[in-house]
Amino acid sequence: MKLMTWNIQWGRGADGRVDLDRIIAHARRFADFDVLCLQEVSAGFPELPGNDDSDQFEGIARRLPGYQAIDGIAVDLPHPERGRKRFGNMILSRLPVGPVYRHLLAWPADPTTKTMQRIALEASIETPAGAVRVITTHLEYYSAKQRWAQVEQLRALQQEAVSHAHHPGVGKPADGPFFQPERGKPAILTGDFNCRPESEEHARLLVSFDNATPAFHDAWQVLRPGQSHPATVGLYDKVQWPDAPFTCDFVFVSEDLMGRLRDIRVDQETDASDHQPVMIDID
């Protein structure tokens, strides 16, 4: 299974132009992905630089017809003229998808800082080796207080999900919403974490749980021990990221997937976003 993650900055490239066709073309050129995780997808936010009112969730799904598209809306606001304005993440999979969960992340008040609601979008992907949970997220950038709370929630969600996998519910398909299909125990946690490899947040995500819960491991460190993470932001946009380039986009895998990791790559060539896409290959 090839999984790719990318913060697409609502399709805005280093040239300031929003172009979803370019995003999809670069993604396909980088990897023949089975699962695509996207962050910063917009619908109806023309205030964003270069953006328009279009529904990018629908636009991206239309451009990848062989994939099941799952949206994860973090920000949902009234549009001044029609409908809603939405902002968040997506998962697109050409493998079968089991249960999906949309976890709004902790957002403790931090009134002196510009922040937004964040989400962790989870989908159990059906693979020949069983269900694998894929979680994609985009943690708070401006507020360290909120980002730390979100890291703690991601850890709690890992414990909760593994507990569900060990102890499935008693519901049957005839019970409707009280029946839940298999929720994968192995997990891939990916996205834009807005922290660096040497940060406390990164270290906290790797701390062990109880004996029943597999810990997370940084896939780059597993496959490239001793090698520095390649930069994933600010390679081309020097105005928005004056202290860049650096790394803040990661792929973490639970311990029970470590032995299945085969490759990890960062595409440092594309300038279709302010972030670089990351791909992992799992046997």
C-alpha positions in Angstrom: 0.0 0.0 0.0 1.4 3.4 -1.0 0.1 6.2 1.1 0.8 9.9 0.4 0.2 12.9 2.6 0.3 16.5 1.5 -0.7 19.9 2.9 -1.9 21.5 -0.4 -2.6 25.0 1.0 -6.0 25.1 -0.8 -4.1 24.3 -4.1 -2.0 27.5 -3.9 1.5 27.1 -5.3 4.7 29.2 -4.8 3.5 31.3 -7.8 0.4 32.4 -5.8 -1.9 30.6 -8.2 -4.6 28.1 -7.0 -4.7 25.1 -9.3 -6.2 21.7 -8.3 -5.3 20.2 -11.7 -1.7 20.9 -10.9 -2.0 19.4 -7.4 -3.4 16.1 -8.7 -0.9 16.0 -11.6 2.0 16.4 -9.2 0.6 13.8 -6.8 0.2 11.2 -9.5 3.7 12.0 -10.8 5.2 11.5 -7.4 3.5 8.1 -6.6 0.9 5.7 -7.8 -0.9 6.1 -4.4 -3.5 3.9 -3.0 -4.4 6.3 -0.2 -4.1 10.1 -0.4 -4.3 12.3 2.7 -4.7 16.0 2.2 -4.7 18.9 4.5 -5.9 22.5 4.0 -8.8 21.8 1.6 -11.2 24.7 1.2 -14.8 25.3 0.2 -16.1 28.8 0.0 -13.3 30.8 1.5 -12.4 33.4 -1.0 -10.6 35.3 1.7 -7.7 32.9 1.4 -4.9 34.3 -0.9 -5.6 33.3 -4.5 -8.6 31.3 -3.6 -12.2 31.4 -4.9 -15.6 30.2 -3.7 -15.3 26.7 -5.2 -15.9 23.5 -3.3 -12.5 21.8 -3.4 -13.7 18.7 -1.6 -16.0 18.1 -4.5 -13.4 19.2 -7.1 -10.7 16.9 -5.8 -13.1 13.9 -5.6 -14.2 14.6 -9.2 -10.6 14.5 -10.3 -9.9 11.1 -8.7 -12.9 9.1 -9.9 -11.4 5.7 -8.9 -11.1 6.7 -5.2 -13.6 6.9 -2.4 -13.4 10.5 -1.1 -13.9 11.2 2.6 -14.1 14.8 4.0 -13.1 16.0 7.4 -14.5 19.4 8.1 -12.8 21.3 10.9 -14.2 24.8 10.3 -17.8 25.1 9.2 -19.2 28.7 9.0 -22.2 30.4 7.4 -21.5 31.8 4.0 -22.7 35.4 3.7 -24.6 34.7 0.5 -25.3 30.9 0.3 -24.7 27.7 2.2 -21.6 27.1 4.3 -17.9 27.8 4.2 -15.8 24.7 5.1 -12.1 24.0 5.7 -10.3 20.8 6.7 -8.8 17.5 5.5 -9.5 14.7 3.1 -8.7 11.0 2.7 -9.1 9.4 -0.7 -8.7 5.6 -1.1 -8.9 3.2 -3.9 -9.0 0.4 -1.3 -12.3 -0.4 0.4 -13.0 1.9 3.4 -14.6 0.7 6.6 -15.8 2.9 9.5 -14.9 6.6 9.4 -14.5 8.9 12.4 -14.2 12.6 12.5 -12.5 13.7 15.7 -12.6 17.5 16.4 -9.4 18.2 18.3 -9.0 20.0 21.6 -9.3 23.8 21.2 -8.7 25.4 24.6 -9.2 29.1 24.7 -6.1 31.1 23.8 -7.6 34.6 23.3 -4.3 36.4 22.4 -3.6 34.2 19.4 -5.2 33.7 16.0 -6.3 30.0 15.8 -8.9 27.7 14.2 -10.6 24.5 15.0 -8.7 21.4 14.0 -9.7 17.8 13.1 -8.2 14.3 13.0 -9.9 12.4 10.2 -9.8 8.6 10.7 -10.7 5.9 8.2 -10.2 2.1 8.5 -8.7 1.0 5.2 -9.4 -2.6 4.2 -6.1 -4.3 3.1 -5.3 -7.9 2.3 -3.6 -8.0 5.7 -6.6 -6.7 7.5 -7.9 -3.2 8.5 -5.5 -0.4 9.0 -6.5 2.9 10.6 -5.4 5.9 8.6 -5.6 9.2 10.5 -4.7 12.5 8.9 -4.5 15.7 10.8 -3.3 19.3 10.8 -2.4 20.6 14.2 -2.5 24.2 15.4 0.3 26.5 14.2 0.1 29.7 16.2 -0.9 28.3 19.7 1.6 26.0 21.4 -1.0 25.5 24.2 -3.6 24.2 21.7 -1.1 22.1 19.8 0.1 20.3 22.9 -3.5 19.6 23.9 -4.1 18.1 20.4 -1.1 15.9 20.7 -2.5 14.5 24.0 -5.8 13.9 22.3 -4.2 12.0 19.5 -2.5 9.8 22.0 -5.8 9.2 23.8 -7.5 8.4 20.5 -4.8 5.7 19.8 -5.6 4.1 23.2 -9.3 4.2 22.6 -9.1 2.8 19.1 -6.9 -0.1 20.1 -9.2 -0.9 22.9 -12.1 -1.0 20.4 -10.1 -3.3 18.2 -9.4 -5.7 21.1 -13.0 -5.5 22.4 -15.4 -5.1 19.5 -19.0 -4.2 20.3 -21.9 -6.6 20.6 -23.9 -5.0 17.8 -25.1 -6.8 14.7 -25.7 -5.5 11.2 -29.4 -5.6 11.9 -28.8 -3.1 14.8 -28.1 -0.3 12.3 -25.9 2.4 13.8 -25.2 0.3 16.9 -23.2 -2.1 14.7 -19.6 -1.0 14.0 -17.5 -2.9 11.4 -13.9 -3.8 12.3 -11.8 -0.8 13.4 -8.2 -1.5 12.5 -5.7 -1.9 15.3 -2.5 -1.0 13.2 -2.4 2.7 12.6 -0.8 5.3 10.3 -1.0 8.9 11.7 0.0 11.5 9.2 -0.3 15.1 8.2 1.0 18.6 9.1 1.9 18.6 12.8 3.3 22.1 12.9 6.2 21.0 15.0 9.8 20.0 14.2 11.6 16.7 14.6 13.4 18.0 17.7 10.3 19.4 19.3 8.6 18.3 22.5 5.4 17.6 20.6 7.2 15.2 18.3 8.9 13.4 21.2 5.6 13.2 23.1 3.9 11.4 20.2 6.5 8.7 20.4 6.2 8.0 24.1 5.1 4.4 24.9 1.6 3.6 26.1 0.5 0.7 28.2 1.5 -2.8 27.2 -1.8 -3.3 25.2 -1.4 -0.2 23.0 1.3 -0.1 20.3 3.4 3.0 20.4 3.9 5.4 17.4 7.2 5.5 15.6 8.4 8.1 13.1 8.5 6.2 9.7 11.5 8.3 8.6 13.5 7.4 11.7 12.6 3.8 11.3 13.7 3.5 7.7 16.5 6.2 7.7 18.0 6.0 11.2 20.6 8.7 11.8 19.5 10.7 8.7 18.0 14.1 9.1 14.4 14.6 8.0 14.2 16.3 4.6 12.5 19.7 4.7 8.8 19.6 4.0 7.9 23.3 4.1 9.3 26.6 2.8 11.6 25.3 0.1 10.1 27.6 -2.5 7.9 30.1 -0.6 10.5 32.3 1.2 8.1 35.1 1.9 5.6 33.1 4.0 8.4 31.1 5.6 11.4 33.3 6.2 12.9 30.9 8.7 12.4 27.9 6.5 13.0 25.3 5.1 12.3 22.9 7.9 10.3 19.7 8.6 6.8 19.6 10.1 5.0 17.0 8.0 5.4 13.4 9.3 4.2 9.9 8.9 3.9 7.9 12.2 3.2 4.2 12.2 2.1 2.1 15.2 4.7 -0.5 16.4 2.8 -3.4 14.8 3.4 -1.8 11.3 7.1 -1.1 11.7 8.2 -4.4 10.2 6.0 -3.8 7.1 7.6 -0.4 6.2 9.4 -0.6 2.9 10.1 2.9 1.7 9.6 6.6 2.5 10.2 9.5 0.2 9.7 13.3 0.3 9.1 15.1 -3.0 11.3 18.2 -2.8 10.8 19.1 -6.5 7.2 20.3 -6.6 6.3 23.9 -5.9 2.6 23.4 -6.2 2.1 24.1 -2.5 4.1 25.6 0.3 4.5 22.1 1.7 6.1 19.0 0.1 4.3 15.7 -0.2 5.5 12.6 1.7 5.0 9.0 0.6 5.4 5.7 2.4 5.2 2.2 1.0 3.9 -0.6 3.3 4.1 -4.3 2.5 
